[in-house]
Amino acid sequence: MALLESLPDLAWLKLLEYLPYKDKIVLRKSSKRLYLRVTNLDIKFKVWAFNPVKVMATIKGKDKTLIPEFIKDSTKPFHLYLNDVDRKDVAKVIKFIKTYINRVEGVKITLTEKDDYLLTKLAAMKPMWVNLNSFIVHSKSYENTNLEIFPMLFHCQNTLQELDFAYVVIKFKKGLMFSCLKSLTVNYCENIVELIRSTSPQLEKLHITQFSNISITGNFSKLKEFKSCGPKLEWENIKEILSNCEKTIQVLDVSSCIQSHQIENLQQLKFKKLRKIKLTDFNEVYSNKIVKLMADCAPTLQILSLKNFSMDYSKLSTNIWQITEMDLCINELSIIKSLHHFLNKCPHLQTLTLFGFLMDPFSKTTIEPIENIPLKTLIFWNCPFPFVQSILQSFHKTLKKLELDLPEDTLELLQRLDFPVLESVLIREDHFLIEDICKTFFKDRKTVVVRKSWPIIIHRGYSETE
């Protein structure tokens, strides 16, 4: 046993190629260490989300309809990815589902063309799902595809927890009661109102993106996450949804559907547990209302995303914020107006993303020093060099991940500063000085450069590319 446990990974890989599946199961049960070795080195124990057509195509020999041994001999549940299934393979998929239907926990169907043949056959099959908890249909043809929910999901009403639809026409019948459904995402779908209304009492997550006018009603008293990106969801409708869940809502993204003058109405709601908020498209006139809204949420707020407006951060009176992750769209005015004061009040901040699209690329604006912030991840987008320099001088000793555009002057700055714990750098251009960067950051350490057309990723201490 000790000899087996001490074998190097290369020897184990060769050994596992010859062992049958049942012997691998025995090895995994022999000891904790052997369990970890076999599980980590054999993909059959790690990957249980697959496309059955591709899996069957890997079988050696002429018969491409055989089921792999590791699937047949196991009782482990799995998820199916049905991406662009060819019409000639639909029969194989249906047969596979019928055979292993008790083990299917999730199905994701992706269609790049307007072809509902697979959906039609699945509906005709009337699958007797008993453990299905996730069902996703995305039509990427941008033409709505018909989806018969009643025959396809009738038998999993008591197990289904997630529904996610994009560009489908939902044919929903009254009487379907998804009593365990917690997550519902509908993007550019038709006939969604009845589905949302009937599932609203138990929903914890609701994402809606619509181009057509809709009016939603329901009891959203358990809702924890709400995202609306469609311009056609009226404010009164949003207010009705949020007023039902102001005591439970934790994640709120209304970045594309709340207009500036409606912030005051949003401010009237008392969010008791809000930990993430995303707002955008507001001008300076309404920044005071944003400040008030943020102050009300300060005790619980952990993730903040503010885009496309000039904030006067000096008006944020709260002394200590609990924020750990922050995305800010900045310009010269917002920096001058005490951005550093706000950051100094966030002692738990670990991830900071700064969007400088509104800044003059030749701006010489800098930020005052920021102290005692254990920042781990720092991301710059289109920020001028003097600003990047002033930020890096405050955080270079704690950074583990850095992402930025890389002009030559930035490279010189990186060479001057010490990054004692930095593990990865992501560069958004194929820079000719890439070898110099390796020498600067990693010196004698083993490094890997993952070269991609966009972006380039440099890792320290990793033995494999991503």
N, C-alpha and C positions, 0 to 999 in steps of 0.2 A: 504493500500500500504506500509506504513512504517513498519507494522508488518511483511509482507512478506519479505521485504528487510532485516530485522534484524534476520531472521531465521538462525540458524547455518547450516553449510554445510551438516551435517548428516541428518537433517530434510529435507533439500532440495533434497538430493539424494533419500530419500524415496518418497517424493512428486512427483518427476519426473518419478519414476517408474510407477505411476498410471495415469499420465496425458497423453492424446492422443497428437499426434504430432501437431495438429492444435492449441490446447490450449497452447502448449509451444511457438508457433509462436506468439500468442497474448501476452504472458508474456514478450517475448523479445522486443515487440514493446511498452510495457507499460511505461518503464522508462530505462534510461541508466544503472542504477545499476542492475535492473532485467535482462537486456540484457546480462550483463557480468556474472551474477550468472548462468543463464541457459546455456549460451554458454560454460562456463568453466567446468560445472559439467555434461553436457550431451555430450557424445562422438559423437552423431549423428550430432552435429553442428561443430565438430572439425575435424573429420576424413573424408575426402572426396577423399581418394585414397584407393581403396579396390579391393579385388578379388571377383568378383560376385558369383563364385561357393561357396566360403566359406560363403559369406553373405547369400545366399539362403539356405545354409545348417543349418543356425542358426534358421530358422523359425520353431516354434513349430508345431507338427503334422506330418502327414505322407508325405504331399506334399512338397518336397524340391525344387520345381521349383517356388514357390511364391516369389514375390519381396517384400522386407521389406517396411513397411508403410512410413518410413522417406525418402525413395528414391522416392516412387511414389508421395507423396504429395509435394515434393520440386521441384523447378526449377533450383536449384543450379548445375553448371557444376562440373564434377568430372574426376578423372584419374582412369584407370583400371590397376591392376596388374594381369597378367595372367601367374602365375608361375606353370609350370609342370601340365598343364590342361590335365586330363585324357581323352582318346578318347571318353569315354561314356558321358563326360560332355561338349564336344565341341558343340553339338547341343544347349544346354542350353545357352552357352556363346554367340553363334551366334544370338540366339533369343533375348537375353538381349541387345546386341549391336544394333540390328535392332530397338528395341523398344525405346532405349534412345540415339540413335546416335547423335541427335542434342545437347546433353549435354556432350558428351565425349570430353574432351580437351587433354587428354594424354593417351597413351597406352604403357605399358611395358610388353614385352613377354620374359620369361626366359625358356629355354629348357635345361634340364640336360641330355637328351638323344637325339640321332639323329633321331628325329621324327618330320617331317614337316607337320603333318596332320592338326594341327590348322592353320598354315600359308596357307596351300592349301585351306582350307575351307574359310578363310577370303578373299583370293584372288578371289575365285569363287563367293563370296557374292558381290564383287565390292562395298564396303561400301561407302555410300554417306556422308562422313564426311563433316560437314560444319564449325565446330569450332575446329578441331583437330590442336594442335600446337606442340605436342611432340609425337614422335614415336620411340620406342626403342626395339630392338631385340637382345638378348644375348643368344648364344648357348654355354652352358658350357660343352658340350660333347667333345669340342676341335676337332670336325669333322664338317667341313663346311656344313651348311644347306642352301638349296635353298630358295631364297626370291624373289618373283615376285613383284617388286615395282609398275609397271605400273597399274594393276587393283586395287591394294590395296590402293594406295595413289593418284590416278588420280584426285579425287574430292576435295582434300585438298591442291592443289598446291599453292593457294593464302593465306592459313592460317598457313601452317606448318612452325615452327620456329626452331625445333630441330630434328635432326636425329642422332641416336646412334646405331651402329651395331657392333657385335663381333662374329667372326667365322661364317659368312654367305657368301654365293655366291650371289652377287647382280645381278639380271637380270633387267638391266636398259634399257629403250628405249629412243631414241632421241625424243625430242618433249616435254618431261616433263620439266616444268619450275617452280621450287620452288622459286618464286619471293620474298618470305619473309623469306627464310631459313637463319638463322644467326649462328647456331651451328651444326657442323658435326664432329662426332667421328667414326672412322673406325679402328677396331682392328682385325688384322689377317683375313681380308676379301679378297675376290676375286672380280675382275671386278669393281674396285672402281674408276678407272681413269676418265671415262666419267662423273660419278656422281660429282666428285670433280671439274672437269673442268667446267661443266655447271652451278654449283652453286657458283663458286669462286668470281664473282663480288660483291655479297652481303654478303659473309661469314664474320663473326666477330670472330668466334672461329673454329679452325681446329686442331684435334688431330689424329695422324696417328701412328699406330704400325704395322709393316710389317716384315715378314720373307722372302718374295719373292721380287725380284728386280722390282721396278716400276719407272716410270718417269711421273712426274706430271706437267701439264702446266695450265695456267689460269691467270686471273687478280685478284690479292688478295689485291686490293687497300684499302679495308675496314677492313682488318684483324687486330684484337686486341689481339688475343691469339693464339699462335702456340706451339704445343707440338709434338715432334717426338721422339719416343722411339725405332724405328726399325732400325736395323743395315743396312738395305737394301735400305734406301733412300739416294741417292748419294748427296754429298756436293753441286755439281753444281745445283742440283734440289732445295735444301734447300736455296741456295743463291738466286736463281731466285724468290722463294716465298718471302723471306725476303726483297729483294730489291724492291719489289712492295709495301711493307707495312711498310717500315722503319719509316715513318712519323706517322703511326697509331698504330703500335704494342705496347702493354702494358705488355703482359706476354709472356715470351720466355723460353721454356724448351727444350733444345737440348742436354740433359745430356748423352744420349746414342748413339748419331749418329754423333757428331762432334769430330773429332780426334784432337790430340794436335797440329799438324802442321797447322790445319785449323783455329785456333783461330785468326791468323793474318788476314785472309780473313774476318772473322766475324767482326773484329775490323774496317775494312774499311767502314762498314755500319754505318750510323749516325741515331741512334735511338733517336727520339725526345721526346717520351712519355713513355719509358720503365720504369715500376714500379716494375716488378718482373722478376728475371732471375735465372735459375738453370743450373749449369755447374758441370761436374764431370769428373773423369778419366784423369786428367792432372798432369804432373809431374812438378818438381821444375823449369826445364829449361824454361817452358812456363809461369811461374807465372808473369813475367814482362808484358806479353801481357794481362793477366787477369787484372792486375792492371790498365793498360791503358784503357781497355774496361770498367771497373767499374768506372774509373774517368770520362769517357765520359758520363756515365749514371747517375752520382751522383746527379744532380739537381732533378731528378724525381724518382730515385730508392727507393722503400719502402720495398721490400721483397727480400732477398738475400739467395741463397742456393749454397754453395761451398762444394764439396765432393771429398775426395780421392786425395788431393795433398797438398804440403807444401807451404803455402803462406807466403811471407815476408810482413807482414802488415805495417812495418815501411815505406814502399815505397808508401803507400797511402797518397798522399799529400793533398787531400781535407780536409779542416778544420772541416766542419760540414756536416754530412750526414743526410738524411731524413728517414733512414731505421727504420721501426717499428717491423720487424720480420726477424729473421736470423737463418739459419741452417748451422753449420760449422762442418766439419770433421777435427779434430785437432790431432796433435802429439806434441812431446816434442819440435821439431824444430820450429813449428809455434807459440808455446807459448813463446819460448825464443825470437822469432823475433817480439816482440811488439804487441801481440794480444790485450793487455790491452790498448795500445795507440789508436787502431782502435775503440774499444768499448767505450772509453771515448769521441770519436768524434761522437757518435750516441746518442744524448740526448733524442731522441723520441723512443728509443728501448723499446718494451713492451714484446716481446716473443723471447726467446733465447733457441735454441736446440744445444747441444754439443755432437758430436759423438767421442768417444775416442777409437774406435776399433783399431786404429793404435798405441795406446800408450801401453807401457809396464805396465802391471797391478801393478807392484811394483815400478813404477816411483814415485819419490818424487818431481817432477816438480810442481811448483805453479805459480799463476798469481798475478801480482801486484794489489793493490787496485784499484777499479773502483768507481768513484764518480758521484753523481748527475744524475743517470740513473733510471727512474721510472719503472723498470722491474716488470711485473705482472706475467709472466709465465716463468718457468725455467725447462728445461728437460735435464737430463743427460742420456747418453747411454754408459755404459762400461767405465766410467771415474774412474781413481784411486782416492783414498780417499784424499790425500793432495791437489789435484787439486779441487775436489768438495768442500773441506773445504775453500779454498781461494776464490772461487766464491761465496759461500753462505755468507761469512763474508761481502761481498760487497752489497748483494741484499736482505738479510733476512728481512729488515724492510718494503719493498714494495711488497714482493711476495704475490700473491693470489693463485697461483697454482704451485705445485712442483711435479715433476715426476723423479724417480731415482731408481737405484738398492740400496738395503739396507743392506750392511754389518754391523756388530755390531758397528764398530768404527763410522760409519755415524750416527747411532742412538744416540750415546753419544754426537756427535756434535749437533744434532737437539735438544737435551735436554738442551744444554748450551746456544744456541742462542734464541733470542726472535723473534717470528713471529707474530707481532701484527695484521696483516690483512689477514693472511693465511686462505683460505677457503677449499682447498682440497689438498690431497696428494695421489699420485698414486705410488704404489710399485709393482715392477715387480717380485715378488716372494711371496710365502705364508710364511711369516715370523712368527716365534714363539713368537716374542716380540710385536705382534700387539696390545695387550692391553696396554702395556707401551707407545706405540705411541699415543694411544687415550688420555691417561692421560697427556702426554706431551703437545700435541697441543691444546686440547679442554677443559681440566680441568672441570669446572662446566657447560660448554655449552652442549646443546643437540647434540649428535653425532650419526651418522649412519655409520657402516662399511659394505660396499658392498663386500661380500666375493665371489671372483671368482677364478677359478683355476689359471688364469693369465690374467690380473694383479689384485691386490686388490686396491680398491678405498676407501679413507676415506674422508667424507665430514663433514664440520662444519655447523651447523644451518639448516640442511635439515631434513624434516620430512618423506621423502619417499626415498626408494632405487631407483636406476636408472632402 
